[in-house]
Amino acid sequence: MLPVIINSIEVIQIVVVTITVPFYIFLLVFMVKAQVRKVDELATPFFKLCISSSVIDLTTLFTNYFGAMFPKFGFFSDFYLQLDGIYGHIYFYIAWSTGICQAMSVSVLATNRLSAMIFPENYQKMWLGYRLRIAIALQFIPGLCIGMFTFFNTTVLVVNENGGVVPKFVDKRMTSTFFSFGGAFLFLNCLYLIIAYCYLLIILKKRNSRIGKTSGLIHISKSKQKVRKSETRLFIMCTIIVAVQLTILLFFSLKLLKFFELSLDEFYLFYNALSDLFACINPYLLWIFSDSLRKYVLSKLGLRKHGSGITTGVPRLTMQSVVPVS
């Protein structure tokens, strides 16, 4: 691969992450404050899951840079070389674990959204107490356990032409097994997401069709119109998340099926770029699609009057309503 392409990808990654990390931490602080102060609009199961997801995303970003990008560029090379195999094992463990954790987070959030639509009357009860703790555990525990398999492969540090350090697995056969297992896990996760959001689309179409049939006879209130707009935002947000996840699956699949040949360094270059995209897109989606979070942040910054139209993140539900991500 041409060095100019590699350099361009890495520069874009650095710029995007440099902008995103402070913004993500900024939103995370406000979400945590809202939980501590029990703000009705944000002290909901959905935003608690978003907080745990943000921890995974930020860990992924820091791992990509302190574990891969910086040593590759030659920063702190002596420090990494002194750690020797320990550094390689720690990096691969966290990198593979957070990749699985990211996929599980999307599935848990999808389940949260589906349960809000399928069981609207019982939604709050389903996602409080120990059930919420189980959901958060599912975001972390599978990835942390699966990542432990990386310790069974020996690692070695290779010094590149720039004087940088690149960790690599020694056993190529075991490495191929890791890729196959990771690809299979992503496939199953994406299959669940596709089924879940197809079902979501069917529910939205049925609800919109029902509303359309009665629109000529019954006046649709502003509140119901707002719910419909929230449903549209919800579906768009879900579609974007699923699209990113499917992109990662497609990349894994094409690599495993050998539609193209990539060296291990080139594979990790593209995988880290997709992983960065996966982690970086979430704060912007929250800001765009979550009215209550955006209004809460702006009100705390003094850019919006307190109490002026801050909507409830999970409103009181009826069988005709859907919980918007707002």
N, C-alpha and C positions, 0 to 999 in steps of 0.2 A: 504494500500500500504506500502511496506517495506520502512523504513526510509532511508536505503542506496540508494534506487532508487531515492527518493525525493531529497536527498542531492546531488547525482550525477548530476541530472538534473539542480539543482540550481547552482552548481559549474560550469558546462559547460556554463550555461547562463551568469554567471558573467564574465568568462574568455572571451567569445565571445564579449560581450558588451564592456568590458574594452578595447579590441583591436579596436573594430569597431567605437565607438563614436569619438575618436580623429581623426581617418582616415576619417570619414564622415564629421566632421567639417572642416578638412583640405581641402577636395574636395569642400565643400560648399563655403568656402572662395574664392577659385579660380574661381568657377562658378559665384559668385557675382561680383568679380573683372572684369571678362570677360564681364559681362553685363554693368558695369559702364564704362569700356573702349571701349565698343561696338566692341568687337572682332568678326569679321564676322563669324568665325567658331562656336562660342558659343553664340552669342547674337541672338538666334533663339527662336521661341515659344516653341520648345521642351525642351530646357534647362531651360527656365523660368518656365515651368511646373515642371521640375525636382527639381528646387530650392524650389518651394512651397511644393512639395512632401517630400523633405528632412526635411523641418520644421515639417511636420506631423510625419515623422519617428522619428526624434530626440525627439519630444514631447512625443511620445509613449514610447520610451526607458526611458526617465527621469521619466515619470509617473509610469512605471512598477517598477522602483527601489526606488524612493523617496516615492511612494505611497503604494507599496506592499512589496517589498523585504526587504528594510532596516527596516521598522517598524516590520516586521515579525521576523527578526533576533534580535530584541531588541535594535536597534540603535535609539537613541533619543526618547525612549518610553515616557518619561515624557512630552515632547513637543507634541507628538501626542495625548496623553491622555488629555492634557489641551484643545486641540482643540475640543475634543469629537466628536459630530455628524457632525460638520462642516468639519472636515478632511475626514470622510467617504463620505459625499456628494460630496466634491470636487474631491476626488479620483475616485469615480464611474462615475461622470460626465465626467471627462477628459478621463478615460479609455474607456468608451463606445463610446464617441464622436470620439476619435482618431481611434478607430476600424472601425467606419463607414467612417471616412475621408480617411483612408488607402484604403478601398475598392473603394471609389469614385475616388481616385487618379489613381488607376490602370485603371479604366474605361475611365477616361479623357485622359490618355496617350494612351490607345488603340484607342480611337477615333481620336486622333492626328495622329497616325500612319496610320490608315485606310484612313483618309481624304487626306493624302499625296499621297496615291496610287490611290484613286478613282478620286480625283480632283487635279492632279499635277500642272496644270496651274494656279489654283486659291488658292493653298495651303497657300501661304504667306498672301494673302488678307484675307483668312478665319480666320487666327489665329493672326491677329494683332488688335491693338486698343481695342475697347470695347468687341470684341468677345473673346480676350484672357483674359480680366478681368472677363468675365462671366465664362469661363472655370476654372479659378483659384477659383472663388467664389463657383462653383459646387464642388470643392475639399473640401471646408471647411463648407459651410453653412448647407447642409443636416445633416452632423454629429453633428454640434454644436446645431442644433435644436432638432434632435432626442435624443441626450444625455440629454436634459432637462427633459425627462420623468423620469429619475432616481430620480429627486427631489421629486416625488410623493410617493416614498417608504422611510420609516423610516430606518435609519442606526443605528447600535450599534457597539461598539468596544469591541472585545473579547481578553482577555489576554491569550496567549498560554502557553505551558509548559516551554518554553524558556524565558518567561518574555517579549516576543514580543507582538505586537499589530496587530490584524487582523480585518479590517472593514467588516461588514456583513449587508445584508439587513434583515429586520425584517419580512416583509410580503412575505412569500414563494410563495403564488399564484401570486402575482405581479411579483416576480422574475422570475417565470416560463414564464410569459407573455413576459418579456424582452427577455428571451432566444429564445422564439418562434419567436418574431418579428425580433430579430437579425439574426436568422437562415434563415427566409424568405427573408430578405434583402440580405444576402450573396448569397442565391440561385439565386435570380433575377440578381444580379450582375455577378455571375459566368456564368449564362445562356447567358448573353450578351457577356461576354468575350469569351466563347466557340464559339458562332456564329461568333463573330468578327474575331477570329484567324483561324477558319475554312475557312472563306472567304479569309483571308490573305493567307492561304496555297493554296487555289484554284488559286488565282491570281499568286502566285509564280510558281506553277506547269505549268500553261498556259504559263507564260513568258519563263520559262526554256524550255518547249516543243517547243515554237516558235523559240528560239535561237538554240535549237538542230537541228531543221530541216534545218536551213540555215548555220549551222557551217561548212558543207562540201563545201559550195559555197562561203561563205563570211568569211573573216578573222575576228575573234573577237579581237578587240583591247584590250590593257591592261586596258584601262579605263572601258570598259564594263565588263571585267573579274573582275575588282575591285568592280563594282556595284553588280555583282552576289555574290561575297564573302560577301559584306555588307548585302545583302538580307538574306543570310544564318545566319549571326550573328544576324540580326534583329529577325528572326524567332526563333532562339535558345533563345535569351533574353526574348522574349514574352512568349515562352513556359515555361521557368523557373518561370516567374512571375505568370502566370496562374496556374502552378502546385502548387505553394505555396498557392495561393488563394483557389484552390480546396481542398487542404489538410485541411485548416481551415474550409471550408464548410463541408467536410466529418466528421471532428471531431464534429462539431455542430450537424450534422444530426444524427450521431450515438448516441450522448448524448440524443437528443430529442426523438429518437425512442427507447431509453432504451436498446440498444444492450449491453451496459455495465453500471455498476453502479459506479458513482463517487460522493464523497462528494463535497460540494461547494468549499472547500479548494483545493481538488485534481483537480477539474475542472479549477479553476483559475491558478493552477500550470501549467497545460498543455496549457491552453489558452495563458497565458503570455509567455510561451516558444515559441509557434507558432507565437505570435505577435512580439516577439523579432526577430525570424527568418525572418519574413516578413519585418521588419524595417532594419535589418542588411544586408540583401542580396543585397539591391539596390546599395550601393556605390561600391561594388565589381563588380556588373554587369556593372555599368557605366564605371569603370576602364577597365574592360576586353573588352567590346563591343564598347566603344566610343573612336575611334582613335583620334579624334580632341581634346577631353578633355585630354586624356593621353599625347598627344604630347605637348599640351599647358602647362600642369603642368610641364612636364620634361624640356621644354624650359625655363620656368620661374625659375626653380631650377638650371639652368645651366648644366643640364645633356643631353641637346640636343641643337643643333645649331638652332638659331632663324630662322624661315621661312623655315626650311628644311622639306618639305613634310607634313606640317600641312594641313589636308584636311578640306573641308567645311562641317560643321555639317548638313546643309540643302542646297545642291547644287542647281544650277539653273536647273530647271526641264524641261524635255520633256515628251511626252506621253509614251516614251519607258523607262523612268527611274523611280526609286523608291527612296524615301528619306531614306538613311540608318541612323541608330542610331550611328553616329560616330562623 
